[in-house]
């Protein structure tokens, strides 16, 4: 039932994003917001490569645009990037993304906001799994 709901959400997000892209442009704020929502949904569905490709396209557009990197939807895009890297088994890359995200969320939302606290947990998880991964690499050499 949940996957059916998620598939419907994916279809809806994709329809909205594509309609916005046709009526405006890919670089328009509302189009990018729709694609960020689609990326989040793809990630939940486990469609990692599709989500990563779309998120890369979004991040490139945001970096080349006039939008400040501290808008909530641009922060969600950063969050998606960190989680996509984390989900692929890379624990070092997400740490940098999550630390940057944490700093921006503290500035924008405060250190006590649930999204900021969640990001702090993601930093801690990245560090934990990165250190375990390094320990396993060292042990395998002996």
Backbone torsions as a table, in degrees:
resi	resn	phi	psi	omega
1	UNK	NA	-41.6	-179.8
2	UNK	-64.9	-43.4	-178.7
3	UNK	-66.0	-32.2	175.8
4	UNK	-64.5	-43.9	178.0
5	UNK	-62.9	-42.2	179.2
6	UNK	-66.6	-38.8	177.4
7	UNK	-64.1	-38.2	176.8
8	UNK	-66.4	-40.2	177.9
9	UNK	-62.8	-41.6	178.6
10	UNK	-60.8	-46.8	-179.5
11	UNK	-61.3	-41.7	179.9
12	UNK	-65.8	-47.1	179.1
13	UNK	-60.6	-42.9	-179.0
14	UNK	-64.9	-41.8	179.6
15	UNK	-62.2	-46.1	179.4
16	UNK	-64.1	-46.1	-178.5
17	UNK	-61.8	-46.3	-179.4
18	UNK	-66.2	-37.7	177.5
19	UNK	-65.0	-42.2	178.0
20	UNK	-64.1	-39.9	-179.3
21	UNK	-64.3	-36.7	178.3
22	UNK	-69.9	-41.3	-176.5
23	UNK	-81.5	-25.5	-179.9
24	UNK	-120.6	-110.1	172.7
25	UNK	-156.8	169.3	177.6
26	UNK	-63.5	-33.5	-175.4
27	UNK	-79.3	-6.6	179.3
28	UNK	-68.1	141.7	-176.1
29	UNK	-53.0	-47.0	-176.6
30	UNK	-69.0	-32.8	176.1
31	UNK	-66.1	-46.2	179.2
32	UNK	-62.2	-39.8	177.8
33	UNK	-61.0	-41.5	179.2
34	UNK	-64.5	-40.1	178.4
35	UNK	-70.0	-31.7	175.0
36	UNK	-63.6	-42.8	177.3
37	UNK	-62.5	-40.8	177.8
38	UNK	-63.9	-41.7	178.5
39	UNK	-60.6	-43.5	178.4
40	UNK	-60.2	-41.7	-179.5
41	UNK	-67.2	-43.5	178.0
42	UNK	-60.0	-39.3	179.4
43	UNK	-63.3	-45.4	179.4
44	UNK	-62.1	-36.3	179.1
45	UNK	-75.2	-7.2	179.2
46	UNK	82.7	15.9	177.8
47	UNK	-90.3	70.7	-170.0
48	UNK	-61.2	-48.4	-175.1
49	UNK	-66.8	-42.4	178.3
50	UNK	-62.3	-42.3	178.7
51	UNK	-65.7	-41.2	-179.8
52	UNK	-64.8	-43.7	179.9
53	UNK	-62.1	-44.8	179.6
54	UNK	-66.6	-42.0	179.8
55	UNK	-65.1	-36.8	176.1
56	UNK	-61.0	-42.9	178.7
57	UNK	-62.4	-41.7	178.8
58	UNK	-65.1	-48.6	-177.2
59	UNK	-61.4	-39.2	177.7
60	UNK	-62.9	-45.1	-179.6
61	UNK	-64.2	-41.6	179.3
62	UNK	-64.0	-41.6	-178.7
63	UNK	-66.5	-27.7	-179.4
64	UNK	-93.9	-1.1	-172.9
65	UNK	-102.0	-178.0	179.0
66	UNK	-89.7	-3.3	-176.9
67	UNK	-72.1	133.5	177.2
68	UNK	-68.9	144.7	-177.7
69	UNK	-73.7	2.8	-178.2
70	UNK	-109.2	21.2	173.4
71	UNK	-81.3	149.9	-175.6
72	UNK	-55.6	-41.2	-177.5
73	UNK	-73.6	-28.3	175.3
74	UNK	-73.0	-32.2	175.4
75	UNK	-67.5	-36.7	177.5
76	UNK	-63.9	-36.5	177.5
77	UNK	-64.2	-40.3	176.2
78	UNK	-63.7	-42.8	178.6
79	UNK	-59.4	-44.7	178.2
80	UNK	-58.7	-44.4	180.0
81	UNK	-59.4	-48.9	179.5
82	UNK	-59.9	-43.6	-178.8
83	UNK	-69.7	-34.7	176.9
84	UNK	-65.6	-42.9	177.1
85	UNK	-63.5	-45.4	-179.8
86	UNK	-60.2	-45.5	-179.2
87	UNK	-65.7	-24.0	179.3
88	UNK	-85.4	-1.5	178.1
89	UNK	97.0	0.9	176.1
90	UNK	-88.4	115.4	-177.4
91	UNK	-105.0	-14.0	-179.8
92	UNK	-82.9	-46.3	179.6
93	UNK	-58.3	-45.9	-179.3
94	UNK	-63.7	-29.6	-179.9
95	UNK	-58.0	-46.3	179.8
96	UNK	-63.3	-44.5	179.1
97	UNK	-61.4	-47.1	-177.7
98	UNK	-67.9	-34.4	176.6
99	UNK	-65.6	-42.3	176.9
100	UNK	-63.7	-43.9	178.6
101	UNK	-62.7	-42.4	178.6
102	UNK	-58.4	-46.6	179.8
103	UNK	-60.1	-44.9	-180.0
104	UNK	-67.7	-38.2	178.9
105	UNK	-69.0	-35.5	176.2
106	UNK	-61.6	-46.0	179.6
107	UNK	-62.9	-39.8	-174.7
108	UNK	-87.9	-40.7	-170.7
109	UNK	-111.9	-18.4	-172.7
110	UNK	93.9	161.1	-177.3
111	UNK	-73.9	-15.1	-178.0
112	UNK	-97.6	-1.5	179.9
113	UNK	-68.8	140.9	-178.9
114	UNK	-55.0	-37.1	178.4
115	UNK	-66.6	-37.3	177.9
116	UNK	-67.8	-43.8	179.1
117	UNK	-62.3	-42.5	177.5
118	UNK	-60.0	-39.7	179.1
119	UNK	-65.9	-37.8	176.9
120	UNK	-62.3	-38.4	177.1
121	UNK	-64.9	-39.2	178.6
122	UNK	-65.9	-36.9	175.2
123	UNK	-61.9	-47.7	-179.0
124	UNK	-61.5	-43.5	179.0
125	UNK	-63.0	-41.6	179.1
126	UNK	-60.9	-45.4	178.9
127	UNK	-63.0	-43.2	-179.4
128	UNK	-61.1	-51.8	-177.4
129	UNK	-71.0	-31.7	176.2
130	UNK	-65.3	-42.6	179.8
131	UNK	-68.0	-37.4	176.4
132	UNK	-65.5	-39.4	179.3
133	UNK	-63.6	-42.0	178.4
134	UNK	-66.5	-38.6	178.4
135	UNK	-62.7	-42.1	178.9
136	UNK	-65.2	-37.9	177.7
137	UNK	-62.9	-43.1	179.8
138	UNK	-65.8	-41.8	-179.5
139	UNK	-65.3	-34.6	-177.5
140	UNK	-71.7	-15.6	179.6
141	UNK	-78.5	-17.2	-176.3
142	UNK	-96.5	NA	NA
